[in-house]
Amino acid sequence: MTTLPAGHESETKRLIYSYIVSATLWLLVGTAYGLLAAIKLYWPEALEYSIFSFGRIRPVHTNVVMFGWCSMALMGLALFVVSRTSKIALYRPIIARIGMYAWNATMVLTVITLSLGISRGSQEYREVLCPIMLLYAVGLGCNFYSAYNTVAQRKSAEVYVSNWYILAAFCWLAIIVAIAYLPFYQSGIGNIVIQGYYMHNAVGMWFTPMVIGITYYALPRMLGKPIYSYALGALGFWTAILFYTLIGAHHFIFSPIAWWVQTTAILFSVGMMVPVWSGFGNFFLTARGSWHHVRRSYPLIFLLVGIWGYALASSQGTIEAFRSANIYWHFTNFTVGHSHLAMYGFVTFCIWGAIYGLVPRITGRGPSHGAMAAHFWLAFLGGSLYVIAISIAGILQGMSWVAGESFIASVEAAAPLWLWRAIGGFMMVGSHILFAVNLFSMRPLPEQAPSTSTVAVG
């Protein structure tokens, strides 16, 4: 009989690839909406239909990219990681597949309702109706059931650090979404506080620990060497829980919420540098001495650029939290640049690195070096152009507001940069199409007849 390593079983292989294919579909849909939003800022007359009005397409873009692309891609990778690090087959993969169906149905309903203007109002990232989010919660529960039981029945004595982060991310997302949708926090100042808590922790306590957990497996695996320090991984885990959950209010500096709440958020934003730089340092110290290997490997380049994005976006967020910087930057386009540096420069680049580095090991085939190179440079240059252009636009807006100029003066100052934002967006979407083509080249090989050999793959 053929003995397959954990995570390479036929059913698990198909599940992981299905998750990533679904995620890629939503990446194309979500970023198409994002590109349209960028175009309409510079050319408002484009597609003058109500379903394509800016107020409708932006929440479609943000929710689909966050919960369709990022969440589903990370879930596919996470299910592989928990199986490999636990050294057993994924527990009840059919349950996780039901979770995938629930998430896809959630995204379809999200696009339909938000396009029709049916939402919970101007509550960023939580515009989706409660019944639809309940369906998303069902999917989350299904995936947690498979992941938790896999780790609980592991063959290894210790819980590998990756699984600390991954399982904690499940718990935090359940807590964050439940609090965000509690009916008695949907108005007044309390709603503002919960809004800051939700939109920041959705990134910091769901996407970030999922990415970090996957990287703690993917990076050493691709480098062929152990992680530099297990202790730094534990330090980053516990300090993230300590600091990150209290910094959401820095999105509302100078707002009517209590001054001490704002100050607490600023202080804990500084504290967040501990988990950020411990994780960043741990990953780059792991890569130290292997740069000859990194230069020849685009999966590693994607991953390490994403880790740099983690450090840059987080440090930028800490600086932005200070009142002296916040007065110029917040509520301007600078914040849009910051969020894209985090979700694209960090989360998405790490996802791509992990997919290119791990999926070919699972499916048995992958894209060419040149195809990955084309994807990387188009995404990197397009994303950089986007973030730099929109950040400069935000600085000009903030300076105009602080100077007491009219609002239209700030619009006129930022408008030329919106063209470059759209150009960067075109390049980003082009790179996503290349990624979809590359993913097709990673499709699983046809099943082979059983043999008596033992297969040893990563």
WOQUI-V413424 format. One record per pair of residues at least 24 apart in sequence whose C-alpha atoms are under 6 Angstrom apart, sorted by sequence separation. I is the first residue (numbers start at 1). J is the second residue. D is the distance in Angstrom with one decimal. If there is no record, write none. Layout:
# WOQUI-V413424
i	j	d
I	J	D
I	J	D
This chain:
# WOQUI-V413424
i	j	d
33	57	5.9
393	417	5.8
243	268	5.3
106	132	6.0
34	61	5.2
33	61	5.2
313	341	5.8
389	417	5.4
243	272	5.6
313	342	5.3
106	136	5.9
30	61	4.7
389	421	5.8
103	136	5.5
172	205	5.9
173	206	5.7
30	64	5.2
30	65	5.2
240	275	5.5
386	421	4.6
103	139	5.7
169	205	5.9
239	275	5.7
309	345	4.9
310	346	4.9
102	139	5.1
169	206	4.8
309	346	4.4
27	65	5.9
386	424	4.7
236	275	3.9
306	345	5.6
385	424	5.2
99	139	3.7
169	209	5.8
306	346	4.2
26	68	5.4
27	69	4.9
236	278	5.9
382	424	4.2
26	69	5.2
99	142	5.1
306	349	4.8
99	143	5.8
165	209	5.0
166	210	5.1
306	350	4.8
23	68	5.8
382	427	4.8
23	69	4.3
96	142	5.4
232	278	5.8
382	428	5.1
95	142	5.6
96	143	4.7
166	213	5.6
302	349	5.5
303	350	4.6
165	213	4.9
200	248	5.3
270	318	5.8
23	72	5.2
269	318	5.2
378	427	5.9
379	428	5.0
23	73	5.3
303	353	4.5
337	387	4.7
60	111	5.9
162	213	4.0
197	248	4.4
302	353	4.6
196	248	4.4
379	431	5.3
19	72	5.9
20	73	5.0
196	249	5.1
337	390	5.5
378	431	5.4
92	146	5.9
162	216	5.5
228	282	5.9
299	353	4.3
337	391	5.2
91	146	5.1
196	251	6.0
266	321	5.6
375	431	5.0
19	76	5.1
299	356	5.2
333	390	5.8
334	391	4.2
228	286	4.7
299	357	5.1
56	115	5.6
91	150	5.1
227	286	5.5
375	434	5.8
16	76	4.7
90	150	5.7
334	394	4.1
333	394	4.1
332	394	4.9
51	115	5.0
51	116	6.0
86	151	5.7
86	154	4.4
87	155	5.8
86	155	6.0
329	398	5.7
328	398	4.3
250	321	5.5
367	438	5.4
7	80	5.4
367	441	5.5
366	441	5.6
7	83	5.3
366	442	4.3
6	83	5.7
7	84	5.5
365	442	5.2
6	84	5.2
6	87	5.4
363	444	4.1
6	88	5.0
7	89	5.8
360	442	5.9
6	89	4.8
361	458	6.0
8	362	5.8
42	418	5.8
39	422	5.7
38	422	5.2
35	425	5.6
2	450	5.9
2	451	5.3
1	451	5.5
2	452	5.4
1	452	4.4
2	453	5.4
3	454	4.9
4	455	5.7
2	454	5.4
3	455	5.8
